[in-house]
């Protein structure tokens, strides 16, 4: 009887980790994270041979997009602006370094997404998907002690992408076709929607997916290549190569313990004495001093990840209790503890305790950490979010938000944009007459942002919420449609655009620009819908599908 890979058998099907079982299998089928690597080494074809012919970069990107449409619809997918900003602060320099070193061919650079994303759960894991997508679990962020350690994992996974290990894994064995591969992945994902492990097993057995998993996992040769290139990219990007050694040492220590299914990264990236020794040797050969970086951003984002990755009351109360313990320490661990406690208290809706932790943290940020502006910025972002969530009367809320937003006056980042929009919406709910101008400014800022970041689902969603109370119904509906599309819900996007078109016709709207955009996007998304249906049915002429 065909069976699931060991790491998937251990996960309870619909527990927090098991909810991602279908994606885990999908990744395994195309050479990503779960399962052990085969003993035999695989010959690495050159990019100009059968990899390009049988599984070209466009095909790989299409496959990645199809998987990501399902990923974005899963509750475990997390778009947290603060954490994602920090992830990009590590990933983007690595990507730039890989480009500068010539690791990325021009066609690959233009075609792939190069998009890191977050999985809001506690396993210590990261993985590469086709088309340039790299997933990072919050558990990994919470476990790493420095930004260099986290960057080393990102560099390793990025190197799997730049060296096209996914395509090489597929082609080096039975030259499995894209349609077959996608069918297996999407079949398992479809079975997951029915919450049926029996159905998932049936798909695996029917497509011989378990055999494919054994064939397509990254080989040890590929792991060594990702180590070698990853540490060089890490160094070129200005991170300490010792970060990879530190990560290996942490993993080696965890391997000696029973990880209770919390370290899937160990099973997909098996450590050997050779790999650890090679990383240490490369650090010694580099002979470079570790770049001096502030430890504050990583400590705070590590604290945030701890609060967000496990939202059961017991875990949140523990973090809240640590922050309220009254420790007189004025060091970085105390700053991070207060941040985690404030976030946990907000999730528990204990706003009084959240306010106390925020005040204590802000005192440290203005005192011992006054030369670390990121500390005050992160506490300011968290305070605005807390006030918006708490709400209250207009007389109390408006001045409190004005004061909380003051440290962010010149901040044009995505997290700041989002909390300003949250603040404006909270003021509107409170009945504050001054909220209209704040909503108008938030709407204009979001509109400018999405013009350049067309796949930012959260920004589109926030734009829809801000435009509605301003009476911009068509803009709100279109933004909602774009949010649905960016989250992989093409049918929902089409439905919203059709409603917007009907409203425009019924009201004879004179907003000709918005009406024109809605009609144009509706045609485009209806064509996308036909293409999706054609792909799912294996048809060759998508335009013939009605």
C-alpha positions as CSV (number, residue, x, y, z in Angstrom):
1,X,0.0,0.0,0.0
2,X,1.3,3.4,-1.0
3,X,1.8,5.6,2.1
4,X,2.4,9.2,3.0
5,X,6.0,10.5,3.5
6,X,7.0,10.0,7.2
7,X,6.9,13.7,8.1
8,X,3.3,13.9,6.8
9,X,2.3,10.8,8.6
10,X,3.3,12.3,11.9
11,X,1.2,15.4,11.5
12,X,-2.4,15.2,12.7
13,X,-4.4,15.9,9.6
14,X,-6.3,19.0,10.7
15,X,-4.2,20.2,13.6
16,X,-2.3,23.5,13.2
17,X,0.6,21.8,11.4
18,X,-1.6,19.3,9.6
19,X,-3.7,22.0,7.9
20,X,-0.6,22.5,5.7
21,X,-0.2,18.8,5.0
22,X,-1.4,19.2,1.4
23,X,1.1,22.0,0.8
24,X,3.8,20.0,2.4
25,X,3.0,17.2,0.0
26,X,2.9,19.6,-2.9
27,X,6.3,20.9,-2.0
28,X,7.6,17.4,-1.6
29,X,6.4,16.4,-5.0
30,X,8.4,19.2,-6.6
31,X,11.5,18.9,-4.5
32,X,10.8,21.1,-1.6
33,X,10.8,20.8,2.2
34,X,9.3,17.6,3.7
35,X,10.9,14.2,3.7
36,X,14.5,13.1,3.7
37,X,16.9,13.4,0.8
38,X,17.7,10.4,-1.3
39,X,21.0,8.7,-0.8
40,X,22.0,8.7,-4.4
41,X,23.4,11.9,-5.9
42,X,21.6,13.4,-8.9
43,X,23.5,14.8,-11.9
44,X,22.8,18.5,-12.3
45,X,21.9,19.3,-15.8
46,X,23.0,22.6,-17.3
47,X,20.3,25.3,-17.6
48,X,20.5,25.1,-21.3
49,X,19.6,21.5,-21.7
50,X,16.5,19.5,-20.8
51,X,15.6,21.7,-17.9
52,X,14.9,24.5,-20.3
53,X,13.2,22.3,-22.9
54,X,11.0,20.2,-20.7
55,X,10.3,22.5,-17.7
56,X,11.1,26.0,-18.8
57,X,11.0,29.1,-16.6
58,X,7.5,30.1,-17.7
59,X,6.2,26.7,-16.9
60,X,7.8,26.8,-13.5
61,X,6.4,30.2,-12.8
62,X,2.9,29.1,-13.8
63,X,3.1,26.1,-11.6
64,X,4.3,28.3,-8.7
65,X,1.4,30.7,-9.3
66,X,-1.1,27.9,-9.2
67,X,0.2,26.6,-5.9
68,X,0.3,30.1,-4.4
69,X,-3.3,30.8,-5.3
70,X,-4.2,27.9,-3.0
71,X,-1.6,29.0,-0.3
72,X,-3.0,32.5,-0.1
73,X,-6.5,31.1,0.6
74,X,-5.3,29.0,3.5
75,X,-5.8,30.5,7.0
76,X,-2.2,29.7,7.9
77,X,-1.0,32.2,5.2
78,X,0.0,35.4,7.0
79,X,0.4,39.0,5.8
80,X,1.7,40.8,8.8
81,X,3.1,44.1,7.6
82,X,5.8,44.5,10.3
83,X,7.1,40.9,10.0
84,X,7.0,40.9,6.2
85,X,8.9,44.2,6.1
86,X,11.6,42.7,8.3
87,X,11.6,39.5,6.1
88,X,12.1,41.7,3.0
89,X,14.9,43.6,4.8
90,X,16.9,40.3,4.8
91,X,15.6,38.8,1.6
92,X,16.0,41.8,-0.7
93,X,19.8,42.3,-0.1
94,X,20.3,38.6,-0.7
95,X,18.4,38.9,-4.0
96,X,20.5,41.9,-5.0
97,X,23.7,40.1,-4.1
98,X,22.6,37.0,-6.2
99,X,21.9,39.3,-9.1
100,X,25.3,41.1,-8.7
101,X,27.1,37.8,-8.6
102,X,25.5,36.6,-11.8
103,X,23.6,33.8,-10.1
104,X,20.3,34.8,-11.7
105,X,19.9,34.7,-15.5
106,X,18.1,37.8,-17.0
107,X,15.2,35.7,-18.2
108,X,14.8,34.1,-14.9
109,X,15.1,37.4,-13.1
110,X,12.2,38.9,-15.2
111,X,10.0,35.8,-15.0
112,X,10.1,34.6,-11.4
113,X,8.2,36.3,-8.6
114,X,11.1,36.6,-6.0
115,X,8.5,36.8,-3.2
116,X,9.0,35.7,0.4
117,X,5.9,35.0,2.4
118,X,4.9,34.0,5.9
119,X,3.3,30.9,7.4
120,X,1.7,31.9,10.7
121,X,2.5,28.7,12.6
122,X,5.1,27.4,15.0
123,X,7.1,24.7,13.1
124,X,10.7,25.6,12.5
125,X,10.7,25.5,8.7
126,X,11.3,27.3,5.4
127,X,10.9,26.1,1.9
128,X,11.2,27.1,-1.8
129,X,8.3,26.7,-4.3
130,X,8.5,26.9,-8.1
131,X,8.6,30.3,-9.6
132,X,10.6,32.1,-7.0
133,X,8.4,31.9,-3.9
134,X,10.0,31.3,-0.5
135,X,7.9,30.5,2.5
136,X,9.1,31.1,6.1
137,X,7.3,29.8,9.2
138,X,7.0,32.1,12.2
139,X,8.6,29.3,14.3
140,X,11.8,29.7,12.3
141,X,11.9,33.5,13.1
142,X,11.2,32.8,16.7
143,X,14.0,30.2,16.9
144,X,16.8,32.2,15.2
145,X,18.9,34.3,17.5
146,X,20.1,36.8,15.0
147,X,19.2,38.3,11.7
148,X,22.3,36.7,10.2
149,X,21.0,33.2,11.2
150,X,17.6,33.9,9.6
151,X,19.3,35.4,6.5
152,X,21.4,32.2,6.1
153,X,18.2,30.1,5.8
154,X,16.8,32.6,3.2
155,X,20.1,32.5,1.3
156,X,20.0,28.7,1.2
157,X,16.4,28.6,0.0
158,X,17.0,31.4,-2.5
159,X,19.9,29.4,-3.9
160,X,17.6,26.5,-4.5
161,X,15.6,28.8,-6.6
162,X,18.4,30.6,-8.5
163,X,20.0,27.2,-9.3
164,X,16.6,25.9,-10.5
165,X,16.9,22.8,-8.3
166,X,13.1,22.2,-8.5
167,X,13.2,21.9,-12.2
168,X,16.4,19.9,-12.1
169,X,14.9,17.5,-9.6
170,X,11.9,17.0,-11.9
171,X,13.8,16.6,-15.1
172,X,16.7,14.5,-13.8
173,X,14.4,11.5,-13.0
174,X,11.5,10.5,-15.2
175,X,11.0,13.8,-17.0
176,X,7.6,14.1,-15.5
177,X,5.4,16.6,-17.3
178,X,4.2,19.9,-15.9
179,X,0.5,18.9,-16.3
180,X,1.1,15.6,-14.4
181,X,3.0,17.4,-11.6
182,X,0.4,20.2,-11.3
183,X,-2.4,17.6,-11.3
184,X,-0.9,15.7,-8.4
185,X,-0.4,18.9,-6.4
186,X,-3.8,20.4,-7.1
187,X,-5.5,17.1,-6.6
188,X,-4.1,16.9,-3.1
189,X,-5.0,20.5,-2.5
190,X,-8.6,19.8,-3.7
191,X,-8.8,16.8,-1.4
192,X,-7.7,19.1,1.5
193,X,-10.6,21.4,0.9
194,X,-12.9,18.5,1.6
195,X,-11.0,17.9,4.8
196,X,-10.6,14.3,3.8
197,X,-7.4,12.5,4.5
198,X,-8.8,9.4,2.7
199,X,-9.3,11.5,-0.4
200,X,-5.7,12.8,-0.1
201,X,-4.5,9.2,0.2
202,X,-6.5,8.3,-2.9
203,X,-4.9,11.0,-4.9
204,X,-1.5,9.9,-3.8
205,X,-2.2,6.3,-4.7
206,X,-3.9,7.1,-8.0
207,X,-1.0,9.3,-9.2
208,X,1.9,7.3,-7.7
209,X,2.8,10.6,-5.9
210,X,4.6,8.9,-3.1
211,X,7.1,7.4,-5.6
212,X,7.5,10.9,-7.2
213,X,8.2,12.4,-3.8
214,X,11.0,9.9,-3.3
215,X,12.4,10.8,-6.7
216,X,12.1,14.6,-6.6
217,X,13.4,15.6,-3.2
218,X,16.5,17.7,-3.3
219,X,19.6,15.5,-3.5
220,X,22.5,15.9,-1.2
221,X,24.5,17.3,-4.1
222,X,21.8,20.1,-4.4
223,X,21.9,20.7,-0.7
224,X,25.7,21.2,-0.8
225,X,25.4,23.5,-3.8
226,X,22.7,25.6,-2.0
227,X,25.0,25.7,1.1
228,X,28.0,26.8,-1.0
229,X,26.3,29.4,-3.0
230,X,24.1,30.5,-0.1
231,X,27.0,31.3,2.2
232,X,28.7,33.3,-0.6
233,X,25.5,35.2,-1.3
234,X,25.1,35.8,2.4
235,X,28.6,37.3,2.6
236,X,28.1,39.4,-0.5
237,X,24.9,40.8,0.9
238,X,26.6,42.1,4.0
239,X,25.6,39.4,6.5
240,X,28.0,37.5,8.6
241,X,28.7,34.0,7.1
242,X,28.9,32.8,10.7
243,X,25.1,33.1,10.7
244,X,25.0,29.9,8.7
245,X,27.3,28.1,11.1
246,X,25.2,29.4,14.0
247,X,22.1,28.0,12.4
248,X,23.7,24.7,11.7
249,X,24.8,24.4,15.4
250,X,21.2,25.2,16.6
251,X,19.8,22.6,14.2
252,X,22.5,20.0,15.3
253,X,21.5,20.6,18.9
254,X,17.8,20.2,18.0
255,X,18.5,17.0,16.1
256,X,19.7,15.3,19.2
257,X,16.4,15.9,20.9
258,X,12.9,14.7,20.1
259,X,11.6,17.6,18.1
260,X,7.9,16.7,18.5
261,X,7.4,17.4,14.8
262,X,8.4,21.0,15.3
263,X,11.6,20.9,13.2
264,X,10.6,19.7,9.7
265,X,13.5,21.7,8.4
266,X,15.8,19.1,9.9
267,X,14.1,16.3,7.9
268,X,14.2,18.1,4.6
269,X,17.8,19.5,5.1
270,X,19.6,16.6,6.9
271,X,22.7,17.8,8.6
272,X,25.9,15.9,8.2
273,X,29.3,16.4,9.7
274,X,30.5,17.3,6.2
275,X,28.0,20.1,5.7
276,X,28.7,21.6,9.2
277,X,32.5,21.4,8.7
278,X,32.3,22.8,5.3
279,X,30.3,25.8,6.5
280,X,32.8,26.4,9.3
281,X,35.7,26.1,6.9
282,X,34.2,28.7,4.5
283,X,33.8,31.2,7.4
284,X,37.4,30.7,8.3
285,X,38.6,31.1,4.7
286,X,36.6,34.3,4.3
287,X,38.6,35.8,7.2
288,X,36.1,38.7,7.4
289,X,35.0,40.3,10.7
290,X,31.2,40.0,11.3
291,X,29.4,43.1,10.1
292,X,28.1,45.2,13.0
293,X,24.3,45.4,12.9
294,X,21.7,46.4,15.4
295,X,20.2,43.5,17.2
296,X,17.0,45.4,18.0
297,X,15.0,44.7,14.8
298,X,15.5,40.9,15.0
299,X,14.8,40.8,18.7
300,X,11.5,42.6,18.3
301,X,10.4,40.6,15.3
302,X,11.4,37.4,17.1
303,X,9.1,38.6,19.9
304,X,6.3,39.4,17.5
305,X,6.6,36.0,15.9
306,X,6.4,34.3,19.3
307,X,3.1,36.1,20.0
308,X,1.5,35.5,16.6
309,X,2.6,31.9,16.0
310,X,0.7,30.4,18.9
311,X,-2.5,32.2,19.7
312,X,-4.0,29.9,22.2
313,X,-4.9,31.6,25.5
314,X,-2.3,29.7,27.5
315,X,0.6,30.7,25.3
316,X,-0.5,34.3,25.2
317,X,-1.1,34.5,28.9
318,X,2.5,33.2,29.4
319,X,3.9,36.0,27.3
320,X,1.7,38.5,29.0
321,X,2.9,37.3,32.4
322,X,6.5,37.6,31.5
323,X,6.0,41.2,30.4
324,X,4.1,42.0,33.6
325,X,6.7,40.4,35.9
326,X,8.1,43.8,36.9
327,X,11.7,43.0,36.0
328,X,14.0,46.0,36.6
329,X,16.2,45.0,33.7
330,X,16.8,47.7,31.0
331,X,18.3,45.4,28.3
332,X,17.3,44.1,24.9
333,X,15.7,40.8,26.3
334,X,13.5,43.0,28.5
335,X,12.6,45.3,25.6
336,X,11.6,42.2,23.5
337,X,9.6,40.7,26.4
338,X,7.6,43.9,26.8
339,X,6.9,43.9,23.0
340,X,5.8,40.3,23.0
341,X,3.7,40.9,26.1
342,X,2.0,43.9,24.5
343,X,1.2,42.0,21.4
344,X,-0.1,39.1,23.4
345,X,-2.3,41.4,25.5
346,X,-3.8,42.9,22.3
347,X,-4.7,39.5,21.0
348,X,-6.3,38.7,24.4
349,X,-8.1,42.0,24.2
350,X,-6.7,43.0,27.5
351,X,-6.0,46.5,26.5
352,X,-5.2,47.9,29.9
353,X,-2.3,45.4,30.3
354,X,-1.3,46.1,26.7
355,X,-1.1,49.8,27.5
356,X,1.1,49.1,30.5
357,X,3.5,46.9,28.5
358,X,3.6,49.5,25.7
359,X,4.4,52.4,28.2
360,X,7.2,50.4,29.8
361,X,8.6,49.5,26.4
362,X,8.4,53.1,25.1
363,X,10.3,54.2,28.2
364,X,13.1,51.9,27.4
365,X,13.0,52.9,23.7
366,X,13.4,56.5,24.7
367,X,16.0,55.8,27.4
368,X,18.6,53.1,27.0
369,X,17.7,52.5,23.4
370,X,17.3,56.1,22.3
371,X,20.0,55.6,19.7
372,X,18.0,52.8,18.2
373,X,15.1,54.5,16.4
374,X,13.6,51.2,15.3
375,X,12.7,50.4,18.9
376,X,10.5,53.4,19.3
377,X,9.1,53.0,15.8
378,X,7.9,49.4,16.4
379,X,6.3,50.3,19.7
380,X,4.6,53.3,18.0
381,X,3.2,51.0,15.3
382,X,2.0,48.6,17.9
383,X,0.4,51.3,20.0
384,X,-1.6,52.7,17.1
385,X,-2.8,49.3,16.2
386,X,-3.9,48.7,19.8
387,X,-5.8,52.0,20.0
388,X,-7.5,51.3,16.7
389,X,-8.5,47.8,17.9
390,X,-9.7,49.1,21.3
391,X,-11.8,52.0,19.9
392,X,-13.7,54.3,22.2
393,X,-15.3,57.7,22.1
394,X,-14.2,60.3,19.5
395,X,-13.2,62.6,22.3
396,X,-10.8,60.1,23.7
397,X,-9.7,58.2,20.6
398,X,-8.7,61.1,18.3
399,X,-6.2,62.8,20.6
400,X,-4.7,59.4,21.6
401,X,-4.2,58.4,18.0
402,X,-2.7,61.8,17.1
403,X,-0.1,61.4,19.9
404,X,0.6,57.8,19.0
405,X,1.1,58.6,15.3
406,X,3.5,61.5,16.0
407,X,6.7,59.3,16.0
408,X,5.5,58.0,12.5
409,X,5.0,61.4,10.9
410,X,7.7,60.9,8.3
411,X,7.4,57.1,8.0
412,X,6.2,56.1,4.5
413,X,6.6,52.4,5.0
414,X,3.9,49.8,4.4
415,X,3.4,49.1,8.1
416,X,2.9,52.8,8.8
417,X,0.5,53.2,5.9
418,X,-1.6,50.3,7.2
419,X,-1.8,51.6,10.8
420,X,-2.7,55.1,9.6
421,X,-5.6,53.5,7.6
422,X,-6.6,51.5,10.7
423,X,-6.5,54.7,12.8
424,X,-8.7,56.6,10.3
425,X,-11.3,53.7,10.2
426,X,-11.3,53.6,14.0
427,X,-11.9,57.4,14.2
428,X,-14.8,57.0,11.7
429,X,-16.4,54.2,13.8
430,X,-16.1,56.5,16.8
431,X,-18.1,59.2,15.1
432,X,-15.2,61.6,14.9
433,X,-16.0,64.4,12.4
434,X,-12.4,64.7,11.6
435,X,-12.1,61.2,10.4
436,X,-13.2,62.1,6.8
437,X,-10.0,64.0,6.1
438,X,-7.9,61.1,7.6
439,X,-9.8,58.6,5.5
440,X,-9.3,60.7,2.4
441,X,-5.5,60.9,3.0
442,X,-5.4,57.1,3.7
443,X,-7.3,56.4,0.5
444,X,-5.0,58.5,-1.6
445,X,-1.9,56.9,-0.1
446,X,-3.3,53.4,-0.6
447,X,-4.3,54.2,-4.2
448,X,-0.8,55.3,-5.0
449,X,0.7,52.3,-3.3
450,X,-1.5,49.7,-5.2
451,X,-0.7,51.4,-8.5
452,X,2.9,50.2,-8.0
453,X,2.1,47.0,-5.9
454,X,-0.8,45.5,-7.8
455,X,-0.7,42.1,-6.0
456,X,-0.8,43.5,-2.5
457,X,-4.1,42.0,-1.3
458,X,-4.0,43.6,2.2
459,X,-3.5,47.1,0.7
460,X,-6.4,46.5,-1.7
461,X,-8.6,45.3,1.1
462,X,-7.7,48.3,3.3
463,X,-8.4,50.6,0.3
464,X,-11.9,49.0,-0.1
465,X,-12.6,49.7,3.6
466,X,-11.4,53.3,3.5
467,X,-13.2,54.2,0.2
468,X,-16.6,52.8,1.3
469,X,-17.4,55.4,4.0
470,X,-16.2,58.2,1.7
471,X,-19.0,57.3,-0.7
472,X,-16.6,55.9,-3.3
473,X,-18.7,52.7,-3.9
474,X,-17.2,51.8,-7.3
475,X,-13.7,52.2,-6.1
476,X,-14.4,50.2,-3.0
477,X,-15.9,47.3,-5.0
478,X,-13.0,47.3,-7.5
479,X,-10.5,47.3,-4.6
480,X,-12.3,44.4,-3.1
481,X,-12.2,42.6,-6.4
482,X,-8.5,43.2,-6.7
483,X,-8.0,41.9,-3.1
484,X,-9.9,38.7,-4.0
485,X,-7.9,38.3,-7.1
486,X,-4.6,38.8,-5.3
487,X,-5.7,36.1,-2.8
488,X,-6.3,33.6,-5.6
489,X,-10.1,34.0,-5.7
490,X,-10.6,34.7,-9.4
491,X,-14.3,33.9,-9.3
492,X,-14.9,36.2,-6.3
493,X,-13.1,39.0,-8.1
494,X,-15.2,38.5,-11.2
495,X,-18.4,38.6,-9.2
496,X,-17.4,41.8,-7.4
497,X,-16.5,43.5,-10.7
498,X,-19.8,42.4,-12.2
499,X,-21.7,44.0,-9.3
500,X,-19.7,47.2,-9.7
501,X,-20.5,47.3,-13.4
502,X,-24.2,46.8,-12.7
503,X,-24.2,49.6,-10.1
504,X,-22.4,51.9,-12.6
505,X,-25.1,51.2,-15.2
506,X,-28.0,51.5,-12.8
507,X,-26.8,54.8,-11.3
508,X,-25.4,56.1,-14.6
509,X,-22.2,57.0,-12.8
510,X,-20.2,59.9,-14.1
511,X,-17.0,58.5,-12.8
512,X,-15.9,57.5,-16.3
513,X,-12.3,56.7,-15.3
514,X,-13.4,54.2,-12.6
515,X,-16.1,52.7,-14.9
516,X,-13.6,52.2,-17.7
517,X,-11.1,50.5,-15.3
518,X,-13.8,48.2,-14.0
519,X,-14.8,47.2,-17.5
520,X,-11.3,46.6,-18.6
521,X,-10.4,44.6,-15.5
522,X,-13.6,42.5,-15.8
523,X,-12.6,41.5,-19.3
524,X,-9.1,40.6,-18.2
525,X,-10.2,38.6,-15.2
526,X,-12.9,36.8,-17.2
527,X,-10.1,35.7,-19.6
528,X,-8.1,34.6,-16.6
529,X,-11.0,32.6,-15.3
530,X,-11.3,30.8,-18.7
531,X,-7.6,30.1,-18.7
532,X,-7.8,28.7,-15.2
533,X,-10.7,26.4,-16.1
534,X,-8.8,25.3,-19.2
535,X,-5.7,24.5,-17.3
536,X,-7.7,22.5,-14.7
537,X,-9.4,20.6,-17.6
538,X,-6.2,20.1,-19.5
539,X,-7.6,21.9,-22.6
540,X,-5.2,23.5,-25.1
541,X,-7.4,26.4,-26.2
542,X,-8.4,28.3,-23.1
543,X,-10.3,30.9,-25.1
544,X,-12.7,28.2,-26.2
545,X,-13.8,27.5,-22.6
546,X,-16.9,29.6,-21.7
